[in-house]
Protein backbone atom coordinates (compact mmCIF):
# COMPACT_ATOMS: atom_id res chain seq x y z
CA UNK A 1 0.00 0.00 0.00
CA UNK A 2 2.82 2.41 0.95
CA UNK A 3 4.59 1.82 -2.37
CA UNK A 4 1.34 2.33 -4.30
CA UNK A 5 0.65 5.67 -2.57
CA UNK A 6 4.25 6.73 -3.12
CA UNK A 7 4.04 5.83 -6.83
CA UNK A 8 0.91 7.94 -7.39
CA UNK A 9 2.43 10.83 -5.42
CA UNK A 10 5.52 10.73 -7.62
CA UNK A 11 3.40 10.44 -10.80
CA UNK A 12 1.36 13.52 -9.83
CA UNK A 13 4.56 15.51 -9.31
CA UNK A 14 5.92 14.44 -12.71
CA UNK A 15 2.67 15.50 -14.41
CA UNK A 16 2.88 18.88 -12.64
CA UNK A 17 6.44 19.31 -13.88
CA UNK A 18 5.40 18.48 -17.43
CA UNK A 19 2.68 21.09 -17.19
CA UNK A 20 5.13 23.68 -15.88
CA UNK A 21 7.70 22.91 -18.58
CA UNK A 22 4.98 23.23 -21.20
CA UNK A 23 4.50 26.86 -20.17
CA UNK A 24 8.05 27.85 -21.23
CA UNK A 25 7.95 28.56 -24.97
CA UNK A 26 11.23 30.45 -25.43
CA UNK A 27 13.60 27.86 -26.93
CA UNK A 28 16.54 30.29 -26.82
CA UNK A 29 16.50 30.14 -23.01
CA UNK A 30 17.34 27.05 -20.98
CA UNK A 31 15.35 26.62 -17.77
CA UNK A 32 16.48 24.61 -14.76
CA UNK A 33 13.69 23.85 -12.29
CA UNK A 34 14.63 23.70 -8.62
CA UNK A 35 12.22 22.36 -6.01
CA UNK A 36 12.71 22.32 -2.24
CA UNK A 37 10.74 22.16 1.00
CA UNK A 38 11.63 25.38 2.80
CA UNK A 39 9.55 28.50 3.38
CA UNK A 40 10.33 31.42 0.99
CA UNK A 41 11.53 33.52 3.95
CA UNK A 42 14.16 30.94 4.95
CA UNK A 43 17.82 32.06 4.50
CA UNK A 44 18.66 28.95 2.47
CA UNK A 45 15.84 29.79 0.05
CA UNK A 46 17.15 33.35 -0.16
CA UNK A 47 20.60 31.97 -0.97
CA UNK A 48 19.12 30.03 -3.88
CA UNK A 49 17.23 33.10 -5.11
CA UNK A 50 20.56 34.95 -5.10
CA UNK A 51 22.08 32.07 -7.09
CA UNK A 52 19.28 32.23 -9.67
CA UNK A 53 19.84 35.97 -10.07
CA UNK A 54 23.57 35.44 -10.61
CA UNK A 55 23.01 32.67 -13.17
CA UNK A 56 20.70 34.92 -15.18
CA UNK A 57 23.21 37.78 -14.92
CA UNK A 58 26.24 35.72 -15.97
CA UNK A 59 24.42 34.04 -18.85
CA UNK A 60 22.79 37.19 -20.15
CA UNK A 61 19.44 35.54 -19.51
CA UNK A 62 20.27 32.40 -21.53
CA UNK A 63 20.20 30.17 -18.44
CA UNK A 64 17.40 30.57 -15.90
CA UNK A 65 16.63 28.83 -12.61
CA UNK A 66 12.98 28.60 -11.60
CA UNK A 67 12.48 27.90 -7.88
CA UNK A 68 9.47 26.09 -6.37
CA UNK A 69 9.65 26.20 -2.52
CA UNK A 70 7.46 24.81 0.29
CA UNK A 71 7.26 21.21 -1.00
CA UNK A 72 5.22 22.27 -4.03
CA UNK A 73 6.89 19.49 -6.01
CA UNK A 74 7.27 16.88 -3.26
CA UNK A 75 9.23 15.88 -0.18
CA UNK A 76 13.02 15.92 -0.13
CA UNK A 77 13.23 12.22 -0.88
CA UNK A 78 10.74 12.51 -3.75
CA UNK A 79 12.65 15.45 -5.21
CA UNK A 80 15.90 13.48 -5.22
CA UNK A 81 14.13 10.64 -7.00
CA UNK A 82 12.84 13.11 -9.62
CA UNK A 83 16.40 14.32 -10.16
CA UNK A 84 17.57 10.76 -10.68
CA UNK A 85 15.11 10.15 -13.52
CA UNK A 86 15.61 13.59 -15.06
CA UNK A 87 12.13 14.98 -14.34
CA UNK A 88 13.55 17.79 -12.20
CA UNK A 89 16.90 19.57 -12.53
CA UNK A 90 17.87 20.71 -9.04
CA UNK A 91 16.93 20.56 -5.38
CA UNK A 92 18.15 21.42 -1.92
CA UNK A 93 18.08 18.68 0.69
CA UNK A 94 19.42 18.20 4.17
CA UNK A 95 22.61 16.14 4.39
CA UNK A 96 20.62 13.78 6.64
CA UNK A 97 18.31 12.85 3.74
CA UNK A 98 21.21 12.73 1.29
CA UNK A 99 22.80 9.86 3.22
CA UNK A 100 20.08 7.56 1.83
CA UNK A 101 21.45 8.21 -1.67
CA UNK A 102 25.17 8.77 -0.92
CA UNK A 103 25.95 6.75 2.24
CA UNK A 104 29.26 8.43 3.11
CA UNK A 105 27.53 11.77 3.70
CA UNK A 106 26.18 10.27 6.93
CA UNK A 107 29.34 11.59 8.61
CA UNK A 108 27.72 15.05 8.63
CA UNK A 109 24.97 13.75 10.90
CA UNK A 110 27.32 12.44 13.58
CA UNK A 111 26.83 14.26 16.90
CA UNK A 112 29.50 16.85 17.72
CA UNK A 113 31.68 15.89 14.72
CA UNK A 114 32.53 19.57 14.24
CA UNK A 115 34.35 21.64 16.86
CA UNK A 116 32.58 24.85 15.86
CA UNK A 117 31.05 26.73 12.91
CA UNK A 118 34.43 27.67 11.45
CA UNK A 119 35.56 24.03 11.51
CA UNK A 120 32.35 22.97 9.73
CA UNK A 121 32.92 25.50 6.94
CA UNK A 122 36.53 24.38 6.57
CA UNK A 123 35.36 20.79 6.15
CA UNK A 124 32.68 21.72 3.61
CA UNK A 125 35.26 23.59 1.50
CA UNK A 126 38.04 20.99 1.87
CA UNK A 127 38.94 18.12 -0.45
CA UNK A 128 36.99 15.82 1.87
CA UNK A 129 33.87 17.95 1.44
CA UNK A 130 34.27 18.19 -2.34
CA UNK A 131 34.80 14.43 -2.64
CA UNK A 132 31.59 13.79 -0.72
CA UNK A 133 29.66 16.04 -3.11
CA UNK A 134 30.91 14.07 -6.11
CA UNK A 135 30.33 10.69 -4.42
CA UNK A 136 26.62 11.02 -5.09
CA UNK A 137 27.26 10.78 -8.86
CA UNK A 138 27.11 7.01 -8.42
CA UNK A 139 23.45 7.57 -7.60
CA UNK A 140 22.72 9.91 -10.56
CA UNK A 141 23.06 12.97 -8.36
CA UNK A 142 25.78 15.61 -8.18
CA UNK A 143 26.30 17.86 -5.17
CA UNK A 144 27.16 21.46 -6.03
CA UNK A 145 27.74 23.09 -2.65
CA UNK A 146 26.99 23.10 1.06
CA UNK A 147 24.71 25.80 2.43
CA UNK A 148 25.04 26.62 6.12
CA UNK A 149 22.18 25.11 8.10
CA UNK A 150 23.60 25.93 11.53
CA UNK A 151 23.35 23.61 14.50
CA UNK A 152 20.33 21.47 15.29
CA UNK A 153 18.82 21.48 18.79
CA UNK A 154 15.72 20.07 20.49
CA UNK A 155 12.39 21.86 20.78
CA UNK A 156 9.55 20.33 22.77
CA UNK A 157 5.97 20.91 23.88
CA UNK A 158 5.82 19.95 27.56
CA UNK A 159 9.29 20.39 29.06
CA UNK A 160 12.80 21.58 28.16
CA UNK A 161 15.59 19.14 27.27
CA UNK A 162 18.40 20.37 29.49
CA UNK A 163 19.99 16.95 29.95
CA UNK A 164 19.75 13.64 28.06
CA UNK A 165 17.41 12.10 30.64
CA UNK A 166 14.81 14.75 29.77
CA UNK A 167 14.30 12.98 26.44
CA UNK A 168 13.12 9.73 28.05
CA UNK A 169 9.57 8.92 27.02
CA UNK A 170 9.47 11.64 24.35
CA UNK A 171 8.71 10.98 20.68
CA UNK A 172 11.04 13.21 18.69
CA UNK A 173 10.60 13.89 14.99
CA UNK A 174 13.71 13.16 12.93
CA UNK A 175 14.48 13.17 9.23
CA UNK A 176 14.65 9.96 7.19
CA UNK A 177 18.14 9.28 8.46
CA UNK A 178 19.55 6.25 10.25
CA UNK A 179 22.18 8.47 11.87
CA UNK A 180 19.57 10.91 13.22
CA UNK A 181 17.51 8.05 14.61
CA UNK A 182 20.56 6.54 16.31
CA UNK A 183 21.40 9.91 17.84
CA UNK A 184 17.96 10.42 19.41
CA UNK A 185 17.80 6.79 20.54
CA UNK A 186 21.23 7.03 22.23
CA UNK A 187 19.92 9.98 24.25
CA UNK A 188 16.87 8.05 25.44
CA UNK A 189 14.23 9.48 23.10
CA UNK A 190 11.99 7.70 20.61
CA UNK A 191 12.91 8.82 17.06
CA UNK A 192 9.95 9.25 14.70
CA UNK A 193 10.60 9.98 11.00
CA UNK A 194 8.06 12.47 9.61
CA UNK A 195 8.32 14.65 6.51
CA UNK A 196 8.93 18.36 7.12
CA UNK A 197 5.64 19.43 5.55
CA UNK A 198 3.62 17.16 7.88
CA UNK A 199 5.43 18.08 11.10
CA UNK A 200 3.31 21.06 12.20
CA UNK A 201 0.16 18.94 12.20
CA UNK A 202 2.00 16.03 13.85
CA UNK A 203 3.06 18.32 16.70
CA UNK A 204 -0.46 19.74 17.00
CA UNK A 205 -2.08 16.30 17.17
CA UNK A 206 0.47 14.82 19.58
CA UNK A 207 1.92 12.33 17.10
CA UNK A 208 5.31 13.57 18.35
CA UNK A 209 6.31 15.50 21.47
CA UNK A 210 8.99 17.58 19.80
CA UNK A 211 11.58 17.81 17.07
CA UNK A 212 15.11 19.08 16.43
CA UNK A 213 16.29 21.74 14.03
CA UNK A 214 18.10 25.04 13.64
CA UNK A 215 16.63 28.40 14.80
CA UNK A 216 15.57 29.77 11.37
CA UNK A 217 13.73 26.53 10.53
CA UNK A 218 12.07 26.49 13.96
CA UNK A 219 10.89 30.05 13.34
CA UNK A 220 9.86 30.01 9.65
CA UNK A 221 7.96 26.74 10.14
CA UNK A 222 5.98 28.36 12.99
CA UNK A 223 6.62 25.31 15.16
CA UNK A 224 7.23 27.77 18.02
CA UNK A 225 3.44 28.23 18.14
CA UNK A 226 3.21 24.70 19.56
CA UNK A 227 6.62 24.00 21.10
CA UNK A 228 7.43 26.49 23.85
CA UNK A 229 10.79 25.03 24.91
CA UNK A 230 13.94 25.33 22.79
CA UNK A 231 17.09 23.79 24.26
CA UNK A 232 20.23 24.83 22.37
CA UNK A 233 22.35 21.72 22.94
CA UNK A 234 23.52 21.92 19.28
CA UNK A 235 24.01 18.17 18.83
CA UNK A 236 24.61 18.20 15.07
CA UNK A 237 25.56 20.65 12.31
CA UNK A 238 24.09 18.97 9.23
CA UNK A 239 24.53 21.15 6.12
CA UNK A 240 21.98 21.69 3.42
CA UNK A 241 23.26 20.33 0.11
CA UNK A 242 22.46 21.87 -3.27
CA UNK A 243 22.08 19.00 -5.75
CA UNK A 244 21.71 18.77 -9.51
CA UNK A 245 20.58 15.59 -11.24
CA UNK A 246 23.18 13.88 -13.40
CA UNK A 247 20.73 13.97 -16.32
CA UNK A 248 20.41 17.76 -16.02
CA UNK A 249 24.17 18.22 -15.50
CA UNK A 250 25.06 16.25 -18.60
CA UNK A 251 22.55 18.31 -20.56
CA UNK A 252 24.50 21.51 -19.84
CA UNK A 253 27.23 22.77 -22.16
CA UNK A 254 30.68 23.59 -20.78
CA UNK A 255 29.84 27.30 -20.77
CA UNK A 256 26.52 26.72 -18.99
CA UNK A 257 28.28 24.67 -16.31
CA UNK A 258 30.74 27.53 -15.77
CA UNK A 259 27.89 30.03 -15.34
CA UNK A 260 26.16 27.75 -12.87
CA UNK A 261 29.26 26.91 -10.81
CA UNK A 262 30.32 30.56 -10.59
CA UNK A 263 26.83 31.55 -9.41
CA UNK A 264 26.78 28.70 -6.89
CA UNK A 265 30.14 29.83 -5.48
CA UNK A 266 28.94 33.40 -4.99
CA UNK A 267 25.62 32.24 -3.53
CA UNK A 268 27.41 30.04 -0.99
CA UNK A 269 29.36 33.01 0.37
CA UNK A 270 26.21 35.15 0.45
CA UNK A 271 24.07 32.48 2.14
CA UNK A 272 26.59 31.79 4.89
CA UNK A 273 26.74 35.52 5.58
CA UNK A 274 23.00 36.01 5.97
CA UNK A 275 22.64 32.79 8.00
CA UNK A 276 24.12 34.29 11.17
CA UNK A 277 21.76 37.27 10.96
CA UNK A 278 18.79 34.93 10.41
CA UNK A 279 19.70 32.88 13.49
CA UNK A 280 19.79 35.92 15.73
CA UNK A 281 16.50 37.25 14.34
CA UNK A 282 14.82 33.85 14.73
CA UNK A 283 15.86 33.39 18.37
CA UNK A 284 14.72 36.91 19.22
CA UNK A 285 11.37 36.37 17.47
CA UNK A 286 10.52 33.03 19.10
CA UNK A 287 11.51 34.36 22.51
CA UNK A 288 9.09 37.29 22.05
CA UNK A 289 6.44 34.70 21.12
CA UNK A 290 6.84 33.05 24.53
CA UNK A 291 9.40 30.34 23.85
CA UNK A 292 11.69 29.50 26.76
CA UNK A 293 15.26 29.25 25.40
CA UNK A 294 17.89 27.38 27.40
CA UNK A 295 21.55 26.65 26.73
CA UNK A 296 22.35 23.34 28.45
CA UNK A 297 25.84 22.00 29.05
CA UNK A 298 26.73 20.00 25.93
CA UNK A 299 29.16 17.67 27.76
CA UNK A 300 26.53 15.16 28.87
CA UNK A 301 24.97 15.04 25.39
CA UNK A 302 28.38 14.53 23.74
CA UNK A 303 29.26 11.76 26.17
CA UNK A 304 25.96 9.94 25.64
CA UNK A 305 26.32 9.99 21.85
CA UNK A 306 30.01 9.08 21.74
CA UNK A 307 29.13 5.42 21.17
CA UNK A 308 27.71 6.30 17.73
CA UNK A 309 31.12 7.51 16.59
CA UNK A 310 32.80 4.38 17.97
CA UNK A 311 30.46 2.17 15.92
CA UNK A 312 32.12 3.41 12.72
CA UNK A 313 35.58 2.19 13.67
CA UNK A 314 34.82 -1.13 11.99
CA UNK A 315 34.15 0.67 8.68
CA UNK A 316 37.65 1.53 7.49
CA UNK A 317 36.54 3.81 4.66
CA UNK A 318 34.01 5.80 6.65
CA UNK A 319 36.16 6.04 9.76
CA UNK A 320 38.98 7.33 7.57
CA UNK A 321 36.73 10.23 6.51
CA UNK A 322 35.88 10.93 10.16
CA UNK A 323 39.58 11.08 11.01
CA UNK A 324 40.23 13.45 8.10
CA UNK A 325 37.44 15.73 9.33
CA UNK A 326 38.79 15.74 12.86
CA UNK A 327 42.32 16.53 11.58
CA UNK A 328 41.25 19.68 9.69
CA UNK A 329 42.37 22.79 11.58
One Martini backbone bead per residue (centre of mass of N, CA, C, O) as a GRO file, in nm:
protein
  329
    1UNK     BB    1   0.060   0.062  -0.022
    2UNK     BB    2   0.294   0.260   0.010
    3UNK     BB    3   0.403   0.228  -0.283
    4UNK     BB    4   0.144   0.321  -0.424
    5UNK     BB    5   0.127   0.605  -0.305
    6UNK     BB    6   0.412   0.692  -0.396
    7UNK     BB    7   0.367   0.661  -0.698
    8UNK     BB    8   0.131   0.869  -0.729
    9UNK     BB    9   0.287   1.108  -0.614
   10UNK     BB   10   0.510   1.107  -0.831
   11UNK     BB   11   0.325   1.130  -1.081
   12UNK     BB   12   0.199   1.406  -1.010
   13UNK     BB   13   0.467   1.562  -1.017
   14UNK     BB   14   0.541   1.503  -1.311
   15UNK     BB   15   0.287   1.635  -1.436
   16UNK     BB   16   0.347   1.915  -1.323
   17UNK     BB   17   0.620   1.951  -1.468
   18UNK     BB   18   0.507   1.927  -1.756
   19UNK     BB   19   0.327   2.173  -1.732
   20UNK     BB   20   0.544   2.380  -1.670
   21UNK     BB   21   0.725   2.327  -1.922
   22UNK     BB   22   0.488   2.406  -2.126
   23UNK     BB   23   0.514   2.728  -2.049
   24UNK     BB   24   0.798   2.725  -2.202
   25UNK     BB   25   0.867   2.879  -2.528
   26UNK     BB   26   1.169   2.966  -2.505
   27UNK     BB   27   1.437   2.818  -2.683
   28UNK     BB   28   1.680   3.028  -2.602
   29UNK     BB   29   1.606   2.919  -2.315
   30UNK     BB   30   1.730   2.774  -2.019
   31UNK     BB   31   1.565   2.562  -1.782
   32UNK     BB   32   1.589   2.528  -1.422
   33UNK     BB   33   1.442   2.322  -1.189
   34UNK     BB   34   1.369   2.406  -0.838
   35UNK     BB   35   1.311   2.205  -0.554
   36UNK     BB   36   1.167   2.261  -0.219
   37UNK     BB   37   1.072   2.278   0.150
   38UNK     BB   38   1.099   2.574   0.204
   39UNK     BB   39   1.053   2.876   0.304
   40UNK     BB   40   1.080   3.191   0.146
   41UNK     BB   41   1.223   3.317   0.424
   42UNK     BB   42   1.455   3.142   0.409
   43UNK     BB   43   1.804   3.160   0.386
   44UNK     BB   44   1.832   2.931   0.174
   45UNK     BB   45   1.636   3.041  -0.030
   46UNK     BB   46   1.782   3.315  -0.067
   47UNK     BB   47   2.040   3.185  -0.180
   48UNK     BB   48   1.895   3.071  -0.439
   49UNK     BB   49   1.798   3.336  -0.551
   50UNK     BB   50   2.078   3.455  -0.587
   51UNK     BB   51   2.174   3.239  -0.783
   52UNK     BB   52   1.963   3.293  -1.006
   53UNK     BB   53   2.053   3.583  -1.058
   54UNK     BB   54   2.349   3.512  -1.141
   55UNK     BB   55   2.289   3.330  -1.378
   56UNK     BB   56   2.138   3.540  -1.548
   57UNK     BB   57   2.371   3.744  -1.557
   58UNK     BB   58   2.603   3.559  -1.679
   59UNK     BB   59   2.407   3.460  -1.934
   60UNK     BB   60   2.207   3.681  -2.036
   61UNK     BB   61   1.938   3.484  -1.991
   62UNK     BB   62   2.001   3.179  -2.101
   63UNK     BB   63   1.996   3.103  -1.788
   64UNK     BB   64   1.742   2.951  -1.577
   65UNK     BB   65   1.599   2.963  -1.243
   66UNK     BB   66   1.331   2.777  -1.105
   67UNK     BB   67   1.149   2.821  -0.799
   68UNK     BB   68   1.002   2.561  -0.569
   69UNK     BB   69   0.869   2.581  -0.275
   70UNK     BB   70   0.708   2.418  -0.011
   71UNK     BB   71   0.658   2.129  -0.147
   72UNK     BB   72   0.527   2.150  -0.439
   73UNK     BB   73   0.707   1.879  -0.560
   74UNK     BB   74   0.785   1.760  -0.275
   75UNK     BB   75   0.983   1.580  -0.108
   76UNK     BB   76   1.306   1.524  -0.068
   77UNK     BB   77   1.303   1.236  -0.172
   78UNK     BB   78   1.133   1.286  -0.428
   79UNK     BB   79   1.325   1.494  -0.557
   80UNK     BB   80   1.565   1.303  -0.592
   81UNK     BB   81   1.414   1.105  -0.777
   82UNK     BB   82   1.360   1.315  -1.002
   83UNK     BB   83   1.656   1.363  -1.068
   84UNK     BB   84   1.734   1.071  -1.150
   85UNK     BB   85   1.509   1.080  -1.404
   86UNK     BB   86   1.490   1.397  -1.516
   87UNK     BB   87   1.224   1.573  -1.400
   88UNK     BB   88   1.449   1.730  -1.241
   89UNK     BB   89   1.723   1.936  -1.176
   90UNK     BB   90   1.685   2.063  -0.873
   91UNK     BB   91   1.798   2.073  -0.520
   92UNK     BB   92   1.733   2.084  -0.163
   93UNK     BB   93   1.902   1.909   0.100
   94UNK     BB   94   1.962   1.734   0.356
   95UNK     BB   95   2.222   1.543   0.462
   96UNK     BB   96   2.036   1.329   0.598
   97UNK     BB   97   1.893   1.245   0.327
   98UNK     BB   98   2.146   1.194   0.145
   99UNK     BB   99   2.243   0.921   0.283
  100UNK     BB  100   2.037   0.741   0.106
  101UNK     BB  101   2.229   0.809  -0.171
  102UNK     BB  102   2.508   0.888   0.006
  103UNK     BB  103   2.645   0.727   0.265
  104UNK     BB  104   2.899   0.912   0.349
  105UNK     BB  105   2.723   1.167   0.447
  106UNK     BB  106   2.668   1.068   0.747
  107UNK     BB  107   2.896   1.229   0.893
  108UNK     BB  108   2.724   1.497   0.932
  109UNK     BB  109   2.527   1.345   1.160
  110UNK     BB  110   2.732   1.347   1.372
  111UNK     BB  111   2.785   1.407   1.686
  112UNK     BB  112   3.016   1.646   1.735
  113UNK     BB  113   3.216   1.660   1.471
  114UNK     BB  114   3.226   1.961   1.526
  115UNK     BB  115   3.372   2.223   1.694
  116UNK     BB  116   3.263   2.446   1.485
  117UNK     BB  117   3.173   2.658   1.239
  118UNK     BB  118   3.452   2.688   1.108
  119UNK     BB  119   3.509   2.386   1.079
  120UNK     BB  120   3.271   2.320   0.896
  121UNK     BB  121   3.356   2.504   0.658
  122UNK     BB  122   3.629   2.369   0.610
  123UNK     BB  123   3.511   2.096   0.532
  124UNK     BB  124   3.328   2.175   0.297
  125UNK     BB  125   3.595   2.315   0.138
  126UNK     BB  126   3.733   2.060   0.117
  127UNK     BB  127   3.824   1.767  -0.019
  128UNK     BB  128   3.625   1.603   0.141
  129UNK     BB  129   3.373   1.764   0.064
  130UNK     BB  130   3.401   1.737  -0.247
  131UNK     BB  131   3.396   1.426  -0.257
  132UNK     BB  132   3.105   1.399  -0.136
  133UNK     BB  133   2.958   1.537  -0.368
  134UNK     BB  134   3.056   1.331  -0.597
  135UNK     BB  135   2.960   1.054  -0.484
  136UNK     BB  136   2.653   1.087  -0.590
  137UNK     BB  137   2.695   0.999  -0.893
  138UNK     BB  138   2.627   0.692  -0.844
  139UNK     BB  139   2.309   0.823  -0.802
  140UNK     BB  140   2.242   1.058  -1.012
  141UNK     BB  141   2.411   1.276  -0.843
  142UNK     BB  142   2.514   1.632  -0.781
  143UNK     BB  143   2.702   1.814  -0.588
  144UNK     BB  144   2.765   2.175  -0.539
  145UNK     BB  145   2.692   2.251  -0.226
  146UNK     BB  146   2.713   2.413   0.098
  147UNK     BB  147   2.478   2.506   0.321
  148UNK     BB  148   2.403   2.673   0.591
  149UNK     BB  149   2.233   2.505   0.894
  150UNK     BB  150   2.367   2.490   1.141
  151UNK     BB  151   2.235   2.398   1.448
  152UNK     BB  152   2.089   2.132   1.618
  153UNK     BB  153   1.789   2.131   1.825
  154UNK     BB  154   1.564   2.104   2.084
  155UNK     BB  155   1.199   2.090   2.060
  156UNK     BB  156   0.917   2.132   2.293
  157UNK     BB  157   0.608   2.113   2.471
  158UNK     BB  158   0.641   2.032   2.801
  159UNK     BB  159   0.972   2.026   2.809
  160UNK     BB  160   1.290   2.063   2.863
  161UNK     BB  161   1.627   1.984   2.723
  162UNK     BB  162   1.897   1.978   2.962
  163UNK     BB  163   1.909   1.660   2.946
  164UNK     BB  164   1.899   1.344   2.837
  165UNK     BB  165   1.669   1.243   3.037
  166UNK     BB  166   1.443   1.439   2.912
  167UNK     BB  167   1.385   1.229   2.660
  168UNK     BB  168   1.230   1.038   2.814
  169UNK     BB  169   0.931   0.944   2.646
  170UNK     BB  170   0.998   1.094   2.377
  171UNK     BB  171   0.876   1.202   2.068
  172UNK     BB  172   1.103   1.250   1.793
  173UNK     BB  173   1.155   1.422   1.525
  174UNK     BB  174   1.294   1.297   1.218
  175UNK     BB  175   1.465   1.221   0.969
  176UNK     BB  176   1.555   1.016   0.696
  177UNK     BB  177   1.779   0.887   0.934
  178UNK     BB  178   1.985   0.675   1.090
  179UNK     BB  179   2.162   0.874   1.248
  180UNK     BB  180   1.933   1.036   1.384
  181UNK     BB  181   1.804   0.794   1.529
  182UNK     BB  182   2.053   0.712   1.695
  183UNK     BB  183   2.084   0.975   1.850
  184UNK     BB  184   1.809   0.978   1.999
  185UNK     BB  185   1.833   0.693   2.123
  186UNK     BB  186   2.099   0.748   2.292
  187UNK     BB  187   1.925   0.975   2.468
  188UNK     BB  188   1.616   0.824   2.511
  189UNK     BB  189   1.453   0.857   2.266
  190UNK     BB  190   1.185   0.855   2.011
  191UNK     BB  191   1.219   0.809   1.691
  192UNK     BB  192   1.030   1.006   1.423
  193UNK     BB  193   0.958   0.986   1.103
  194UNK     BB  194   0.893   1.303   0.932
  195UNK     BB  195   0.785   1.519   0.731
  196UNK     BB  196   0.808   1.855   0.717
  197UNK     BB  197   0.509   1.921   0.613
  198UNK     BB  198   0.377   1.733   0.867
  199UNK     BB  199   0.477   1.844   1.151
  200UNK     BB  200   0.278   2.047   1.261
  201UNK     BB  201   0.042   1.846   1.288
  202UNK     BB  202   0.192   1.638   1.464
  203UNK     BB  203   0.224   1.830   1.704
  204UNK     BB  204  -0.072   1.905   1.748
  205UNK     BB  205  -0.170   1.582   1.772
  206UNK     BB  206   0.072   1.412   1.926
  207UNK     BB  207   0.266   1.229   1.758
  208UNK     BB  208   0.468   1.435   1.876
  209UNK     BB  209   0.680   1.614   2.126
  210UNK     BB  210   0.905   1.684   1.903
  211UNK     BB  211   1.217   1.831   1.784
  212UNK     BB  212   1.491   1.910   1.539
  213UNK     BB  213   1.661   2.230   1.490
  214UNK     BB  214   1.705   2.526   1.363
  215UNK     BB  215   1.609   2.846   1.416
  216UNK     BB  216   1.489   2.926   1.134
  217UNK     BB  217   1.308   2.670   1.109
  218UNK     BB  218   1.148   2.708   1.369
  219UNK     BB  219   1.029   2.982   1.275
  220UNK     BB  220   0.920   2.948   0.970
  221UNK     BB  221   0.730   2.697   1.060
  222UNK     BB  222   0.582   2.767   1.345
  223UNK     BB  223   0.654   2.568   1.591
  224UNK     BB  224   0.644   2.782   1.831
  225UNK     BB  225   0.328   2.761   1.870
  226UNK     BB  226   0.376   2.471   2.024
  227UNK     BB  227   0.680   2.500   2.103
  228UNK     BB  228   0.812   2.634   2.428
  229UNK     BB  229   1.093   2.466   2.395
  230UNK     BB  230   1.449   2.562   2.361
  231UNK     BB  231   1.742   2.354   2.334
  232UNK     BB  232   2.089   2.450   2.294
  233UNK     BB  233   2.285   2.170   2.226
  234UNK     BB  234   2.405   2.121   1.943
  235UNK     BB  235   2.446   1.814   1.812
  236UNK     BB  236   2.426   1.922   1.509
  237UNK     BB  237   2.578   2.007   1.159
  238UNK     BB  238   2.377   1.993   0.906
  239UNK     BB  239   2.384   2.039   0.588
  240UNK     BB  240   2.295   2.188   0.300
  241UNK     BB  241   2.231   2.045  -0.029
  242UNK     BB  242   2.316   2.113  -0.351
  243UNK     BB  243   2.140   1.959  -0.629
  244UNK     BB  244   2.210   1.779  -0.932
  245UNK     BB  245   2.124   1.611  -1.188
  246UNK     BB  246   2.285   1.418  -1.414
  247UNK     BB  247   2.102   1.478  -1.651
  248UNK     BB  248   2.122   1.790  -1.631
  249UNK     BB  249   2.431   1.818  -1.637
  250UNK     BB  250   2.472   1.672  -1.920
  251UNK     BB  251   2.284   1.908  -2.062
  252UNK     BB  252   2.525   2.089  -2.024
  253UNK     BB  253   2.739   2.304  -2.112
  254UNK     BB  254   3.039   2.431  -2.040
  255UNK     BB  255   2.934   2.723  -2.005
  256UNK     BB  256   2.690   2.660  -1.822
  257UNK     BB  257   2.856   2.540  -1.591
  258UNK     BB  258   3.016   2.796  -1.528
  259UNK     BB  259   2.780   2.974  -1.451
  260UNK     BB  260   2.674   2.796  -1.223
  261UNK     BB  261   2.932   2.768  -1.044
  262UNK     BB  262   2.972   3.072  -0.997
  263UNK     BB  263   2.695   3.121  -0.862
  264UNK     BB  264   2.727   2.918  -0.633
  265UNK     BB  265   2.975   3.045  -0.500
  266UNK     BB  266   2.840   3.319  -0.433
  267UNK     BB  267   2.593   3.203  -0.275
  268UNK     BB  268   2.748   3.072  -0.044
  269UNK     BB  269   2.863   3.330   0.078
  270UNK     BB  270   2.594   3.475   0.118
  271UNK     BB  271   2.442   3.262   0.292
  272UNK     BB  272   2.645   3.253   0.532
  273UNK     BB  273   2.601   3.549   0.608
  274UNK     BB  274   2.280   3.547   0.659
  275UNK     BB  275   2.254   3.325   0.873
  276UNK     BB  276   2.335   3.468   1.135
  277UNK     BB  277   2.108   3.678   1.126
  278UNK     BB  278   1.873   3.470   1.125
  279UNK     BB  279   1.927   3.346   1.399
  280UNK     BB  280   1.891   3.597   1.574
  281UNK     BB  281   1.603   3.667   1.478
  282UNK     BB  282   1.468   3.398   1.558
  283UNK     BB  283   1.528   3.398   1.865
  284UNK     BB  284   1.388   3.666   1.923
  285UNK     BB  285   1.104   3.591   1.813
  286UNK     BB  286   1.040   3.334   1.990
  287UNK     BB  287   1.072   3.476   2.260
  288UNK     BB  288   0.839   3.681   2.214
  289UNK     BB  289   0.635   3.418   2.177
  290UNK     BB  290   0.723   3.234   2.455
  291UNK     BB  291   0.995   3.105   2.439
  292UNK     BB  292   1.208   2.885   2.607
  293UNK     BB  293   1.553   2.945   2.638
  294UNK     BB  294   1.826   2.712   2.642
  295UNK     BB  295   2.182   2.633   2.760
  296UNK     BB  296   2.313   2.353   2.776
  297UNK     BB  297   2.528   2.123   2.861
  298UNK     BB  298   2.709   1.929   2.621
  299UNK     BB  299   2.866   1.698   2.758
  300UNK     BB  300   2.642   1.483   2.807
  301UNK     BB  301   2.562   1.452   2.508
  302UNK     BB  302   2.841   1.369   2.398
  303UNK     BB  303   2.877   1.117   2.576
  304UNK     BB  304   2.613   0.961   2.487
  305UNK     BB  305   2.707   0.975   2.159
  306UNK     BB  306   2.991   0.836   2.128
  307UNK     BB  307   2.910   0.545   2.032
  308UNK     BB  308   2.849   0.616   1.736
  309UNK     BB  309   3.142   0.669   1.651
  310UNK     BB  310   3.257   0.386   1.734
  311UNK     BB  311   3.093   0.212   1.522
  312UNK     BB  312   3.290   0.315   1.269
  313UNK     BB  313   3.564   0.156   1.310
  314UNK     BB  314   3.483  -0.095   1.118
  315UNK     BB  315   3.482   0.136   0.893
  316UNK     BB  316   3.743   0.230   0.718
  317UNK     BB  317   3.638   0.447   0.522
  318UNK     BB  318   3.460   0.619   0.716
  319UNK     BB  319   3.672   0.661   0.943
  320UNK     BB  320   3.868   0.814   0.763
  321UNK     BB  321   3.687   1.063   0.728
  322UNK     BB  322   3.664   1.136   1.025
  323UNK     BB  323   3.969   1.186   1.065
  324UNK     BB  324   3.992   1.413   0.857
  325UNK     BB  325   3.799   1.606   0.995
  326UNK     BB  326   3.949   1.620   1.273
  327UNK     BB  327   4.229   1.733   1.132
  328UNK     BB  328   4.101   1.991   1.068
  329UNK     BB  329   4.209   2.350   1.123
   0.00000   0.00000   0.00000
